[in-house]
């Protein structure tokens, strides 16, 4: 059966545009707000990425760390994240949702229990930042058995030999990290260099859906729109922070940002 993730990539290819993926942290700043945010922005976003709040992140920059801190302060746990997913999927059955987080959370929760919950609540994909190939092979295969897409990561320093192995073992989506940085860093590498690296990966396996993340904002997104998909996260987390500081509703502002992002890639 064709996965929802594959379906979205196929539809966007027909429209001759990249898939727009948006990242926010689950439970920022309340469960209800978090649910309302993803429900609203899913009108323009093609795939929703939802992060597990974490107190010792490896790849997350300042904006996402702030979001995580607010969610943790609000007492969010893994089961609460699954509740948000379930409520979202009840309303938006056809919209793919990918969870993103760190392996120790899954390990503590129990791999099988975690993946059973993913399947039950409607999670379509999973990005585990600190479980790289080939160490992730067993877990990746387990994800496949639960119909959850395990999203592999490739960085600018990944060797060609490793890229071939990662692509061979990957599911329906692969994530290319545009630069050596945490999320939300200013794009230190020019779009030409990013696309040069991106195209080298695409040539190895043109059939794999390859998305670009890190450093992508309203300003930079249009210069990368030949990619299969583009991920925007820190700009959205920053907007939530700014809205909360001004005591404004974060949902309304985010809708405008995501609408503008979509407009720039059509």
CORCORGI-V859911 format. One record per backbone hydrogen bond with DSSP energy under -0.5 kcal/mol. CO is the residue of the C=O (numbers start at 1). NH is the residue of the N-H. Records with the same first field share a line. If there is no record, write none. Layout:
CO = NH / NH
This chain:
3 = 7
4 = 8
5 = 9
6 = 10
7 = 11
8 = 12
9 = 13
10 = 14
11 = 15
12 = 17
13 = 16
19 = 21 / 230
20 = 46 / 47
21 = 232
22 = 49
24 = 51
25 = 28
27 = 29
30 = 34
31 = 35
32 = 36
33 = 37
34 = 38
35 = 39
36 = 40
37 = 41
38 = 42
40 = 43
41 = 44 / 45
46 = 96
47 = 22 / 49
48 = 98
49 = 24
50 = 100
51 = 26
59 = 183
61 = 65
62 = 66
63 = 67
64 = 68
65 = 69
66 = 70
67 = 71
68 = 72
69 = 73
70 = 74
71 = 76
72 = 75
77 = 80 / 81
78 = 82
79 = 83
80 = 84
81 = 85
82 = 86
83 = 87
84 = 88
85 = 89
86 = 90
87 = 91
88 = 91 / 92
92 = 95
94 = 96
96 = 48
97 = 124 / 125
98 = 50
99 = 127
100 = 52
101 = 129
102 = 105 / 106
103 = 107
104 = 108
105 = 109
106 = 110
110 = 114
111 = 115
112 = 116
113 = 117
114 = 118
115 = 119
116 = 120
117 = 121
118 = 122 / 123
124 = 149
125 = 99
126 = 128 / 151
127 = 101 / 129
128 = 131
132 = 136
134 = 137
136 = 140
137 = 141
138 = 142
139 = 143
140 = 144
141 = 145
142 = 146
143 = 146 / 148
144 = 147
148 = 150
149 = 126 / 151
150 = 152 / 171
152 = 175
154 = 177
155 = 158
159 = 163
160 = 164
161 = 165
162 = 166
163 = 167
164 = 168
165 = 169
166 = 170
172 = 209
173 = 152
174 = 176 / 211
175 = 154 / 177
176 = 178 / 213
179 = 181
182 = 185
186 = 188
190 = 194
191 = 195
192 = 196
193 = 197
194 = 198
195 = 199
196 = 200
197 = 201
198 = 202
199 = 203
200 = 204
201 = 204 / 205
205 = 208
208 = 210
209 = 174 / 211
210 = 228 / 229
211 = 176
212 = 231
213 = 178
215 = 217
217 = 221
220 = 223
221 = 224
222 = 225
224 = 227
228 = 19
229 = 212
230 = 21
232 = 23
233 = 236 / 237
234 = 238
235 = 239
236 = 240
237 = 241
238 = 242
239 = 243
240 = 244
241 = 245
242 = 246
243 = 248
244 = 247
248 = 250
249 = 253
250 = 254
251 = 255
252 = 256
253 = 257
254 = 258
255 = 259
256 = 260
257 = 261
258 = 262
259 = 263
260 = 264
261 = 265
262 = 265 / 266
